[in-house]
Amino acid sequence: MNALVNKVQLIGRLGANPKVNVFGEDRKVSRFPIATNEGYKNRKGEWVEQTQWHQVVAWGATANLVEKLLQKGQEVLVEGKLTTNSWEDKDGNKRFTTEITLSDFFLTQRKAS
């Protein structure tokens, strides 16, 4: 029997430059959004394109590479796992967010100079 695995791969474009935070002396986290697009023809035969936004978070050495190599507009393949976090807002409502915790990434085109 195959093991059940939490794994996701997406190809998209960075919607912003990665934001980097440093904790303590050596702990680093980087966050950035990527957009994926897919299209279809509607009932009228018109082409409709849909954009989905995904939050990506990278830690440690991976965050260092993200900071050095990625920038807004670049196309990238990201690989990682889905992580869901929950919290209570100021009104006491439970809120959730799902992110991709990055394990690896690949540039699909050269960095613009």
Buried (B, 14 or more C-beta within 10 A) or exposed (E): EEEEEEEBEBEBBBBEBBEBEEEEEEEBBBBBBBEBEEEEEEEEEEEEEEEEEBBBBBBEEBBBBBBEEBBEEBEBBBBBEEEEEEEEEEEEEEEEEEBBBBBEBEEEEEEEE
